[in-house]
Amino acid sequence: MKTHQYILTIFLLTSSFISAQSVSENLLGTWEFNYVTSVSMMSPASKSYYDSMSATKQSIYISKYSNRKITFHNSGTYTQLFASGRSTTAIWSINSLDEIVVTTPNGKTYTYTITSLDALALVLTPKKSLEALGSTVFTNWYLEKQ
């Protein structure tokens, strides 16, 4: 009986490691935010809020998110390039729940649930702290591999 438990424990640990490793390998590279698809994937509450925005406010979102590129480097660094040319760099890792954890140089942490990942597309769901709930219009980020 103990032998079976030991084998099962080793199997589960190995499977978890392989899963995290393959997720990391599939994430490597540059991904571009697809604005139109991300809007179509909004939760009903977010979509209602977005639709009620003025055209000016919607254009601000378009300029902030369109052509945004995220690069996951093999070294564990993360670069986000905005259409304005501004960029940010951070450290990324995969936690035990197969979530992406991004830590900025000042120690702020952002967690993203990987909703879907394949060779061409990545869907992330930003996780928010209680004080930040409701501050994100995009409930899902649809990114395409570049």
DSSP file (Angstrom, degrees, kcal/mol; ACC not computed):
  #  RESIDUE AA STRUCTURE BP1 BP2  ACC     N-H-->O    O-->H-N    N-H-->O    O-->H-N    TCO  KAPPA ALPHA  PHI   PSI    X-CA   Y-CA   Z-CA
    1    1 A M     >        0   0    0      0, 0.0     4,-2.0     0, 0.0     5,-0.2   0.000 360.0 360.0 360.0 -45.9    0.0    0.0    0.0
    2    2 A K  H  >  +     0   0    0      1,-0.2     4,-2.5     2,-0.2     5,-0.2   0.854 360.0  56.3 -64.8 -33.7    2.8    2.5    0.9
    3    3 A T  H  > S+     0   0    0      2,-0.2     4,-2.5     1,-0.2    -1,-0.2   0.909 107.1  48.9 -63.0 -41.8    4.6    1.6   -2.3
    4    4 A H  H  > S+     0   0    0      2,-0.2     4,-2.6     1,-0.2    -2,-0.2   0.894 111.6  48.8 -65.0 -40.7    1.4    2.6   -4.3
    5    5 A Q  H  X S+     0   0    0     -4,-2.0     4,-2.5     2,-0.2    -2,-0.2   0.905 111.6  49.8 -65.2 -40.8    1.1    5.8   -2.4
    6    6 A Y  H  X S+     0   0    0     -4,-2.5     4,-2.5     2,-0.2    -2,-0.2   0.927 112.3  47.0 -63.1 -45.9    4.8    6.6   -3.0
    7    7 A I  H  X S+     0   0    0     -4,-2.5     4,-2.5     1,-0.2    -2,-0.2   0.913 112.7  49.6 -63.2 -43.3    4.5    5.8   -6.8
    8    8 A L  H  X S+     0   0    0     -4,-2.6     4,-2.6     2,-0.2    -2,-0.2   0.906 110.7  50.1 -62.6 -42.2    1.3    8.0   -7.0
    9    9 A T  H  X S+     0   0    0     -4,-2.5     4,-2.4     2,-0.2     5,-0.2   0.930 112.0  47.1 -61.8 -46.5    3.1   10.9   -5.2
   10   10 A I  H  X S+     0   0    0     -4,-2.5     4,-2.5     1,-0.2    -2,-0.2   0.914 112.5  50.5 -61.3 -43.2    6.1   10.7   -7.5
   11   11 A F  H  X S+     0   0    0     -4,-2.5     4,-2.7     1,-0.2    -2,-0.2   0.928 111.4  47.2 -60.8 -46.6    3.8   10.5  -10.6
   12   12 A L  H  X S+     0   0    0     -4,-2.6     4,-2.3     2,-0.2    -2,-0.2   0.905 113.3  47.9 -64.7 -41.7    1.8   13.6   -9.4
   13   13 A L  H  X S+     0   0    0     -4,-2.4     4,-2.2     2,-0.2    -1,-0.2   0.915 113.7  47.5 -64.8 -42.4    4.9   15.6   -8.7
   14   14 A T  H  X S+     0   0    0     -4,-2.5     4,-2.7    -5,-0.2    -2,-0.2   0.913 111.8  50.2 -64.7 -43.1    6.4   14.7  -12.1
   15   15 A S  H  X S+     0   0    0     -4,-2.7     4,-2.6     1,-0.2    -2,-0.2   0.900 110.4  50.2 -61.9 -41.4    3.2   15.5  -13.9
   16   16 A S  H  X S+     0   0    0     -4,-2.3     4,-2.4     2,-0.2    -1,-0.2   0.913 112.1  47.2 -63.4 -43.3    3.0   18.9  -12.2
   17   17 A F  H  X S+     0   0    0     -4,-2.2     4,-2.5     2,-0.2    -2,-0.2   0.924 113.4  47.6 -64.6 -45.1    6.6   19.7  -13.1
   18   18 A I  H  X S+     0   0    0     -4,-2.7     4,-2.7     2,-0.2     5,-0.2   0.897 111.4  51.9 -63.3 -40.5    6.1   18.6  -16.7
   19   19 A S  H  X S+     0   0    0     -4,-2.6     4,-2.3     2,-0.2    -2,-0.2   0.942 112.2  44.4 -61.4 -48.8    2.8   20.6  -16.9
   20   20 A A  H  X S+     0   0    0     -4,-2.4     4,-2.4     1,-0.2    -2,-0.2   0.888 114.0  51.4 -63.3 -38.8    4.5   23.8  -15.6
   21   21 A Q  H  X S+     0   0    0     -4,-2.5     4,-2.4     2,-0.2    -2,-0.2   0.918 111.6  45.3 -65.5 -43.9    7.5   23.2  -17.9
   22   22 A S  H  X S+     0   0    0     -4,-2.7     4,-2.3     2,-0.2    -2,-0.2   0.871 112.0  52.2 -70.6 -35.0    5.4   22.8  -21.1
   23   23 A V  H  X S+     0   0    0     -4,-2.3     4,-1.7    -5,-0.2    -2,-0.2   0.950 111.2  47.8 -61.5 -47.7    3.2   25.8  -20.2
   24   24 A S  H  X S+     0   0    0     -4,-2.4     4,-1.3     1,-0.2    -2,-0.2   0.921 111.9  49.1 -58.6 -46.0    6.4   27.9  -19.8
   25   25 A E  H  < S+     0   0    0     -4,-2.4     3,-0.3     1,-0.2    -1,-0.2   0.893 111.2  49.5 -62.7 -40.0    7.8   26.6  -23.1
   26   26 A N  H  < S+     0   0    0     -4,-2.3    -1,-0.2     1,-0.2    -2,-0.2   0.773 108.2  54.8 -70.3 -25.7    4.5   27.4  -24.9
   27   27 A L  H  < S+     0   0    0     -4,-1.7    45,-0.4    -3,-0.2    -1,-0.2   0.785  80.9 111.9 -76.7 -27.6    4.5   30.9  -23.5
   28   28 A L     <  +     0   0    0     -4,-1.3     2,-0.2    -3,-0.3    45,-0.2  -0.144  62.6  35.4 -54.7 137.2    7.9   31.9  -24.7
   29   29 A G  E    S-A   72   0A   0     43,-2.3    43,-2.5   116,-0.1     2,-0.4  -0.697  96.9 -42.4 117.8-169.3    7.9   34.5  -27.4
   30   30 A T  E     -A   71   0A   0     41,-0.2   116,-2.8    -2,-0.2     2,-0.4  -0.829  45.0-170.5-106.6 136.0    5.9   37.6  -28.3
   31   31 A W  E     -AB  70 145A   0     39,-3.0    39,-3.0    -2,-0.4     2,-0.5  -0.969  11.3-146.3-124.8 137.2    2.1   37.9  -28.1
   32   32 A E  E     -AB  69 144A   0    112,-3.0   112,-2.7    -2,-0.4     2,-0.3  -0.907  21.3-118.7-110.4 132.6    0.0   40.7  -29.4
   33   33 A F  E     - B   0 143A   0     35,-3.0     2,-0.8    -2,-0.5    34,-0.7  -0.481  20.4-147.5 -66.1 126.3   -3.2   41.9  -27.8
   34   34 A N     >  -     0   0    0    108,-3.3     4,-2.2    -2,-0.3   108,-0.4  -0.866  12.3-169.7 -99.4 105.4   -6.2   41.4  -30.1
   35   35 A Y  H  > S+     0   0    0     -2,-0.8     4,-2.3     1,-0.2     5,-0.2   0.922  80.0  48.9 -63.7 -48.7   -8.5   44.3  -29.2
   36   36 A V  H  > S+     0   0    0      1,-0.2     4,-1.9     2,-0.2    -1,-0.2   0.920 114.9  44.0 -61.8 -46.4  -11.6   43.2  -31.1
   37   37 A T  H  > S+     0   0    0      1,-0.2     4,-1.1     2,-0.2    -1,-0.2   0.891 111.9  53.6 -67.4 -38.5  -11.6   39.6  -29.9
   38   38 A S  H  < S+     0   0    0     -4,-2.2     3,-0.3   104,-0.2   102,-0.3   0.881 107.9  50.7 -63.8 -37.7  -10.9   40.7  -26.3
   39   39 A V  H >< S+     0   0    0     -4,-2.3     3,-1.5     1,-0.2    -1,-0.2   0.915 108.2  52.5 -63.5 -42.4  -13.9   43.1  -26.5
   40   40 A S  H 3< S+     0   0    0     -4,-1.9    -1,-0.2     1,-0.3    -2,-0.2   0.723 107.7  53.2 -67.6 -19.3  -16.1   40.2  -27.7
   41   41 A M  T 3< S+     0   0    0     -4,-1.1    -1,-0.3    -3,-0.3    -2,-0.2   0.337  81.7 124.7 -97.1   6.1  -14.9   38.0  -24.8
   42   42 A M  S <  S-     0   0    0     -3,-1.5    96,-0.1    -4,-0.1    -3,-0.1  -0.274  70.2-104.3 -63.6 150.7  -15.8   40.6  -22.1
   43   43 A S     >  -     0   0    0     94,-0.3     4,-3.0     1,-0.1     5,-0.3  -0.363  37.3-105.6 -65.4 157.4  -18.2   39.5  -19.3
   44   44 A P  H  > S+     0   0    0      0, 0.0     4,-2.4     0, 0.0     5,-0.2   0.887 121.8  49.9 -54.8 -40.7  -21.7   40.8  -19.7
   45   45 A A  H  > S+     0   0    0      2,-0.2     4,-2.2     1,-0.2     5,-0.1   0.923 113.5  44.9 -65.7 -43.4  -21.2   43.4  -16.9
   46   46 A S  H  > S+     0   0    0      2,-0.2     4,-3.0     1,-0.2    -1,-0.2   0.903 113.2  50.8 -66.2 -40.7  -17.9   44.7  -18.5
   47   47 A K  H  X S+     0   0    0     -4,-3.0     4,-2.9     2,-0.2    -2,-0.2   0.901 110.1  49.8 -64.5 -40.6  -19.4   44.7  -22.0
   48   48 A S  H  X S+     0   0    0     -4,-2.4     4,-1.3    -5,-0.3    -1,-0.2   0.919 113.1  46.5 -62.5 -44.0  -22.4   46.7  -20.7
   49   49 A Y  H  X S+     0   0    0     -4,-2.2     4,-0.5     2,-0.2     3,-0.3   0.928 113.8  48.7 -62.7 -45.7  -20.0   49.2  -19.0
   50   50 A Y  H >< S+     0   0    0     -4,-3.0     3,-1.3     1,-0.2    -2,-0.2   0.916 109.8  51.2 -61.2 -45.1  -17.9   49.4  -22.1
   51   51 A D  H 3< S+     0   0    0     -4,-2.9    -1,-0.2     1,-0.3    -2,-0.2   0.778 106.7  55.4 -65.3 -25.9  -20.9   50.0  -24.4
   52   52 A S  H 3< S+     0   0    0     -4,-1.3    -1,-0.3    -3,-0.3    -2,-0.2   0.577  87.3 105.2 -83.8  -8.5  -22.1   52.8  -22.1
   53   53 A M  S << S-     0   0    0     -3,-1.3     2,-0.0    -4,-0.5    -3,-0.0  -0.327  79.8-105.1 -68.6 152.1  -18.7   54.7  -22.4
   54   54 A S     >  -     0   0    0      1,-0.1     4,-2.4    -2,-0.0     5,-0.2  -0.342  31.6-109.4 -68.1 159.6  -18.5   57.7  -24.5
   55   55 A A  H  > S+     0   0    0      1,-0.2     4,-2.1     2,-0.2     5,-0.1   0.853 120.4  56.0 -59.6 -34.6  -16.7   57.4  -27.9
   56   56 A T  H  > S+     0   0    0      2,-0.2     4,-1.3     1,-0.2    -1,-0.2   0.927 108.4  45.4 -64.4 -45.4  -13.8   59.4  -26.4
   57   57 A K  H  > S+     0   0    0      1,-0.2     4,-1.7     2,-0.2    -2,-0.2   0.897 111.9  52.1 -67.4 -39.2  -13.4   57.1  -23.5
   58   58 A Q  H  X S+     0   0    0     -4,-2.4     4,-2.5     1,-0.2    -1,-0.2   0.892 106.3  54.6 -62.3 -38.2  -13.6   54.0  -25.8
   59   59 A S  H  X S+     0   0    0     -4,-2.1     4,-2.3     1,-0.2    -1,-0.2   0.822 103.5  56.1 -66.4 -28.7  -10.9   55.5  -28.0
   60   60 A I  H  X S+     0   0    0     -4,-1.3     4,-2.0     2,-0.2    -1,-0.2   0.926 108.9  46.5 -65.5 -44.3   -8.6   55.9  -24.9
   61   61 A Y  H  X S+     0   0    0     -4,-1.7     4,-2.4     2,-0.2     5,-0.4   0.911 110.7  53.1 -62.6 -41.9   -9.0   52.1  -24.4
   62   62 A I  H  X S+     0   0    0     -4,-2.5     4,-2.5     1,-0.2    -2,-0.2   0.932 111.9  44.5 -59.3 -45.9   -8.3   51.4  -28.0
   63   63 A S  H  < S+     0   0    0     -4,-2.3    20,-0.3     1,-0.2    -1,-0.2   0.828 114.8  49.4 -70.6 -30.3   -5.1   53.4  -27.9
   64   64 A K  H  < S+     0   0    0     -4,-2.0    19,-0.2    -5,-0.2    -1,-0.2   0.848 124.9  25.2 -74.9 -34.1   -4.0   51.9  -24.6
   65   65 A Y  H >< S+     0   0    0     -4,-2.4     3,-1.8    -5,-0.2   -32,-0.2   0.772  92.8  99.5-106.3 -30.5   -4.6   48.2  -25.6
   66   66 A S  T 3< S+     0   0    0     -4,-2.5    17,-0.4    -5,-0.4     3,-0.1  -0.331  98.6   6.5 -62.3 139.7   -4.4   48.0  -29.4
   67   67 A N  T 3  S+     0   0    0    -34,-0.7     2,-0.3     1,-0.2    -1,-0.3   0.620  88.1 155.5  63.3  15.3   -1.0   46.7  -30.7
   68   68 A R    <   -     0   0    0     -3,-1.8   -35,-3.0   -35,-0.2     2,-0.4  -0.562  26.1-159.4 -70.2 133.1    0.1   46.0  -27.1
   69   69 A K  E     -AC  32  81A   0     12,-3.0    12,-3.3    -2,-0.3     2,-0.5  -0.955  11.3-165.8-122.4 137.4    2.8   43.3  -27.2
   70   70 A I  E     -AC  31  80A   0    -39,-3.0   -39,-3.0    -2,-0.4     2,-0.5  -0.980   5.6-165.3-121.0 128.7    3.9   41.0  -24.4
   71   71 A T  E     -AC  30  79A   0      8,-3.1     8,-2.3    -2,-0.5     2,-0.7  -0.966   8.3-159.3-118.8 126.1    7.1   39.0  -24.6
   72   72 A F  E     -AC  29  78A   0    -43,-2.5   -43,-2.3    -2,-0.5     2,-0.2  -0.910  20.4-155.0 -99.9 111.1    7.9   36.1  -22.2
   73   73 A H    >   -     0   0    0      4,-2.7     3,-2.0    -2,-0.7    19,-0.1  -0.594  22.9-124.0 -89.7 149.2   11.7   35.7  -22.4
   74   74 A N  T 3  S+     0   0    0      1,-0.3    -1,-0.1    -2,-0.2   -46,-0.0   0.758 109.5  66.8 -59.6 -26.6   13.4   32.4  -21.6
   75   75 A S  T 3  S-     0   0    0      2,-0.1    -1,-0.3     1,-0.1     3,-0.1   0.550 121.9-103.6 -73.4  -7.2   15.4   34.2  -18.9
   76   76 A G  S <  S+     0   0    0     -3,-2.0    16,-2.9     1,-0.4     2,-0.2   0.496  81.6 128.6  93.8   4.9   12.3   34.8  -16.9
   77   77 A T  E     - D   0  91A   0     14,-0.2    -4,-2.7    25,-0.0     2,-0.4  -0.628  44.2-153.2 -93.1 158.4   11.9   38.4  -17.8
   78   78 A Y  E     -CD  72  90A   0     12,-2.7    12,-2.6    -2,-0.2     2,-0.4  -0.995   7.1-167.6-132.7 129.4    8.7   39.9  -19.2
   79   79 A T  E     -CD  71  89A   0     -8,-2.3    -8,-3.1    -2,-0.4     2,-0.5  -0.982   4.0-166.0-123.6 133.1    8.4   42.9  -21.5
   80   80 A Q  E     -CD  70  88A   0      8,-2.7     8,-2.2    -2,-0.4     2,-0.5  -0.976   7.9-164.9-117.4 121.1    5.3   44.7  -22.3
   81   81 A L  E     -CD  69  87A   0    -12,-3.3   -12,-3.0    -2,-0.5     6,-0.2  -0.919   6.8-153.6-109.9 125.2    5.5   47.1  -25.3
   82   82 A F    >   -     0   0    0      4,-3.0     3,-2.4    -2,-0.5   -14,-0.1  -0.593  29.0-112.0 -95.9 157.6    2.7   49.7  -25.7
   83   83 A A  T 3  S+     0   0    0    -17,-0.4    -1,-0.1   -20,-0.3   -19,-0.1   0.788 116.7  64.7 -58.2 -27.7    1.7   51.2  -29.0
   84   84 A S  T 3  S-     0   0    0    -21,-0.2    -1,-0.3   -20,-0.1     3,-0.1   0.625 119.8-109.7 -69.8 -12.8    3.0   54.6  -27.7
   85   85 A G  S <  S+     0   0    0     -3,-2.4    -2,-0.1     1,-0.4     2,-0.1   0.237  78.6 130.3  98.9 -13.0    6.5   53.0  -27.7
   86   86 A R        -     0   0    0     -5,-0.1    -4,-3.0     1,-0.0    -1,-0.4  -0.463  37.7-168.6 -71.5 146.2    6.7   52.9  -23.9
   87   87 A S  E     -D   81   0A   0     -6,-0.2     2,-0.4    -2,-0.1    -6,-0.2  -0.963  14.0-157.2-136.8 156.4    7.7   49.6  -22.4
   88   88 A T  E     -D   80   0A   0     -8,-2.2    -8,-2.7    -2,-0.3     2,-0.4  -0.961   7.8-155.5-128.7 149.4    7.8   47.9  -19.0
   89   89 A T  E     +D   79   0A   0     -2,-0.4     2,-0.3   -10,-0.2   -10,-0.2  -0.964  22.5 151.4-126.2 143.5    9.9   45.0  -17.9
   90   90 A A  E     -D   78   0A   0    -12,-2.6   -12,-2.7    -2,-0.4     2,-0.4  -0.837  43.7 -93.0-150.8-174.5    9.2   42.6  -15.1
   91   91 A I  E     -DE  77 103A   0     12,-2.5    12,-3.0   -14,-0.3     2,-0.3  -0.918  37.6-163.9-110.6 138.3    9.9   39.1  -13.9
   92   92 A W  E     + E   0 102A   0    -16,-2.9     2,-0.3    -2,-0.4    10,-0.2  -0.912  13.6 163.1-124.0 154.1    7.5   36.3  -14.8
   93   93 A S  E     - E   0 101A   0      8,-1.5     8,-2.9    -2,-0.3     2,-0.5  -0.961  35.4-115.2-154.0 168.0    6.9   32.8  -13.4
   94   94 A I  E     - E   0 100A   0     -2,-0.3     6,-0.2     6,-0.2     2,-0.1  -0.950  31.3-150.2-109.3 127.6    4.4   30.0  -13.4
   95   95 A N    >   -     0   0    0      4,-2.3     3,-1.9    -2,-0.5     4,-0.1  -0.251  37.6 -86.7 -88.3-176.9    2.9   29.1  -10.0
   96   96 A S  T 3  S+     0   0    0      1,-0.3    -1,-0.1     2,-0.1   -76,-0.0   0.639 127.6  57.2 -67.2 -14.1    1.6   25.7   -8.9
   97   97 A L  T 3  S-     0   0    0      2,-0.1    -1,-0.3   -77,-0.0     3,-0.1   0.234 119.0-108.7 -97.2  12.6   -1.9   26.5  -10.3
   98   98 A D  S <  S+     0   0    0     -3,-1.9    16,-0.6     1,-0.2     2,-0.3   0.853  74.4 141.7  58.6  37.2   -0.4   27.1  -13.8
   99   99 A E  E     - F   0 113A   0     14,-0.2    -4,-2.3    -4,-0.1     2,-0.5  -0.797  55.6-117.7-103.1 150.3   -1.0   30.9  -13.4
  100  100 A I  E     -EF  94 112A   0     12,-2.7    12,-2.7    -2,-0.3     2,-0.5  -0.770  26.4-164.0 -87.4 128.5    1.3   33.5  -14.7
  101  101 A V  E     -EF  93 111A   0     -8,-2.9    -8,-1.5    -2,-0.5     2,-0.5  -0.967   3.3-168.2-115.6 119.5    2.7   35.7  -11.9
  102  102 A V  E     -EF  92 110A   0      8,-3.3     8,-2.8    -2,-0.5     2,-0.5  -0.930   0.5-167.0-110.7 126.2    4.4   38.9  -13.0
  103  103 A T  E     -EF  91 109A   0    -12,-3.0   -12,-2.5    -2,-0.5     6,-0.2  -0.961  11.2-144.9-118.0 122.1    6.4   40.9  -10.5
  104  104 A T    >   -     0   0    0      4,-2.9     3,-2.3    -2,-0.5   -14,-0.2  -0.311  31.9-101.9 -78.0 163.7    7.5   44.5  -11.3
  105  105 A P  T 3  S+     0   0    0      0, 0.0    -1,-0.1     0, 0.0   -15,-0.1   0.790 123.9  54.9 -57.3 -27.5   10.8   46.0  -10.2
  106  106 A N  T 3  S-     0   0    0      2,-0.1    -2,-0.0     1,-0.0    -3,-0.0   0.356 123.9-103.5 -89.8   8.1    9.0   47.8   -7.4
  107  107 A G  S <  S+     0   0    0     -3,-2.3     2,-0.2     1,-0.3    -1,-0.0   0.439  71.0 144.9  91.9  -0.2    7.5   44.5   -6.1
  108  108 A K        -     0   0    0     -5,-0.0    -4,-2.9     1,-0.0     2,-0.4  -0.548  36.5-149.2 -73.5 136.5    4.0   44.8   -7.3
  109  109 A T  E     -F  103   0A   0     -2,-0.2     2,-0.4    -6,-0.2    -6,-0.2  -0.905  14.6-171.8-114.8 135.2    2.6   41.4   -8.4
  110  110 A Y  E     -F  102   0A   0     -8,-2.8    -8,-3.3    -2,-0.4     2,-0.4  -0.982   8.8-159.1-121.8 134.8    0.0   40.7  -11.1
  111  111 A T  E     -FG 101 127A   0     16,-0.6    16,-3.2    -2,-0.4     2,-0.4  -0.950   5.9-170.7-119.6 136.1   -1.5   37.2  -11.6
  112  112 A Y  E     -FG 100 126A   0    -12,-2.7   -12,-2.7    -2,-0.4     2,-0.4  -0.989  17.8-137.9-127.0 127.2   -3.1   35.9  -14.7
  113  113 A T  E     -FG  99 125A   0     12,-2.8    12,-2.4    -2,-0.4     2,-1.1  -0.694  21.7-129.7 -79.2 132.3   -5.1   32.7  -15.1
  114  114 A I  E     + G   0 124A   0    -16,-0.6    10,-0.2    -2,-0.4     3,-0.1  -0.746  32.2 174.0 -84.0 103.6   -4.2   30.9  -18.3
  115  115 A T  E     -     0   0A   0      8,-2.3     2,-0.3    -2,-1.1    -1,-0.2   0.841  68.6  -1.4 -79.1 -35.4   -7.7   30.3  -19.8
  116  116 A S  E     + G   0 123A   0      7,-1.5     7,-2.8    -3,-0.2     2,-0.3  -0.978  63.2 177.7-156.8 142.4   -6.4   28.9  -23.0
  117  117 A L  E     + G   0 122A   0     -2,-0.3     2,-0.2     5,-0.2     5,-0.2  -0.931  15.4 140.8-151.9 124.0   -3.0   28.4  -24.6
  118  118 A D        -     0   0    0      3,-2.4    -2,-0.0    -2,-0.3     0, 0.0  -0.811  66.6 -76.1-143.6-170.1   -1.9   26.9  -27.9
  119  119 A A  S    S+     0   0    0     -2,-0.2     3,-0.1     1,-0.2    25,-0.0   0.730 127.5  27.8 -65.6 -21.9    0.7   27.6  -30.5
  120  120 A L  S    S+     0   0    0      1,-0.2    25,-2.5    24,-0.1     2,-0.3   0.675 119.4  38.5-113.7 -23.0   -1.2   30.5  -32.0
  121  121 A A  E     - H   0 144A   0     23,-0.2    -3,-2.4   -90,-0.1     2,-0.4  -0.975  48.6-169.5-140.4 147.6   -3.4   32.0  -29.2
  122  122 A L  E     -GH 117 143A   0     21,-2.5    21,-3.1    -2,-0.3     2,-0.5  -0.999   6.8-164.5-133.6 127.5   -3.2   32.8  -25.5
  123  123 A V  E     -GH 116 142A   0     -7,-2.8    -8,-2.3    -2,-0.4    -7,-1.5  -0.967  11.5-173.1-116.3 121.0   -6.2   33.8  -23.4
  124  124 A L  E     -GH 114 141A   0     17,-2.4    17,-3.4    -2,-0.5   -10,-0.2  -0.890  15.0-156.9-112.9 141.6   -5.4   35.4  -20.0
  125  125 A T  E     -G  113   0A   0    -12,-2.4   -12,-2.8    -2,-0.4    15,-0.2  -0.956  23.6-133.5-115.1 110.6   -7.9   36.3  -17.3
  126  126 A P  E     -G  112   0A   0      0, 0.0     2,-0.4     0, 0.0   -14,-0.2  -0.415  14.4-144.3 -63.8 132.7   -6.4   38.9  -15.0
  127  127 A K  E     -G  111   0A   0    -16,-3.2   -16,-0.6    -2,-0.1     2,-0.3  -0.833  19.5-157.6 -95.6 137.1   -6.9   38.1  -11.3
  128  128 A K        -     0   0    0     -2,-0.4     2,-0.1   -18,-0.1     5,-0.1  -0.863  15.2-120.9-119.0 149.3   -7.5   41.2   -9.2
  129  129 A S    >>  -     0   0    0     -2,-0.3     3,-1.2     1,-0.1     4,-0.7  -0.377  42.2 -99.5 -74.6 165.8   -7.1   41.9   -5.5
  130  130 A L  G >4 S+     0   0    0      1,-0.3     3,-0.9     2,-0.2    -1,-0.1   0.875 123.1  52.3 -57.7 -40.2  -10.2   43.0   -3.6
  131  131 A E  G 34 S+     0   0    0      1,-0.2    -1,-0.3     3,-0.0    -3,-0.0   0.706 111.3  48.2 -72.0 -17.0   -9.4   46.7   -3.8
  132  132 A A  G X4 S+     0   0    0     -3,-1.2     3,-2.4     2,-0.1     4,-0.3   0.451  78.6 129.3-101.8  -1.0   -8.9   46.5   -7.6
  133  133 A L  T << S+     0   0    0     -3,-0.9    -3,-0.0    -4,-0.7    -6,-0.0  -0.264  76.5  18.3 -56.0 136.7  -12.1   44.6   -8.4
  134  134 A G  T 3  S+     0   0    0      2,-0.1    -1,-0.3     1,-0.0    -2,-0.1   0.354  95.5 103.4  86.1  -6.7  -14.0   46.3  -11.1
  135  135 A S    <   +     0   0    0     -3,-2.4     2,-0.6     1,-0.1    -2,-0.1   0.587  66.2  74.6 -86.2  -7.8  -11.1   48.3  -12.3
  136  136 A T        -     0   0    0     -4,-0.3    -2,-0.1     1,-0.2    -1,-0.1  -0.912  53.1-174.9-108.1 122.7  -10.5   46.1  -15.4
  137  137 A V  S    S+     0   0    0     -2,-0.6     2,-0.9     1,-0.1   -94,-0.3   0.888  74.7  71.4 -76.9 -41.0  -12.8   46.4  -18.3
  138  138 A F        +     0   0    0      1,-0.2    -1,-0.1   -96,-0.1     3,-0.1  -0.670  56.9 179.4 -82.3 107.4  -11.2   43.5  -20.2
  139  139 A T  S    S+     0   0    0     -2,-0.9     2,-0.4  -101,-0.2    -1,-0.2   0.697  75.9  29.6 -80.2 -19.0  -12.1   40.3  -18.3
  140  140 A N  S    S-     0   0    0   -102,-0.3     2,-0.6   -15,-0.2   -15,-0.2  -0.998  71.4-148.7-138.5 137.0  -10.1   38.2  -20.8
  141  141 A W  E     - H   0 124A   0    -17,-3.4   -17,-2.4    -2,-0.4     2,-0.6  -0.930  11.3-159.0-104.4 118.4   -7.1   39.2  -22.8
  142  142 A Y  E     - H   0 123A   0     -2,-0.6  -108,-3.3  -108,-0.4     2,-0.4  -0.879  16.6-178.1 -98.8 118.8   -6.9   37.5  -26.2
  143  143 A L  E     -BH  33 122A   0    -21,-3.1   -21,-2.5    -2,-0.6     2,-0.4  -0.921  15.5-148.2-121.0 143.4   -3.3   37.5  -27.5
  144  144 A E  E     -BH  32 121A   0   -112,-2.7  -112,-3.0    -2,-0.4   -23,-0.2  -0.903  25.9-110.7-112.6 139.0   -2.0   36.1  -30.8
  145  145 A K  E      B   31   0A   0    -25,-2.5  -114,-0.2    -2,-0.4  -116,-0.1  -0.422 360.0 360.0 -66.7 135.9    1.5   34.7  -31.2
  146  146 A Q              0   0    0   -116,-2.8    -1,-0.1    -2,-0.1  -115,-0.1   0.394 360.0 360.0 -99.6 360.0    3.8   36.9  -33.3
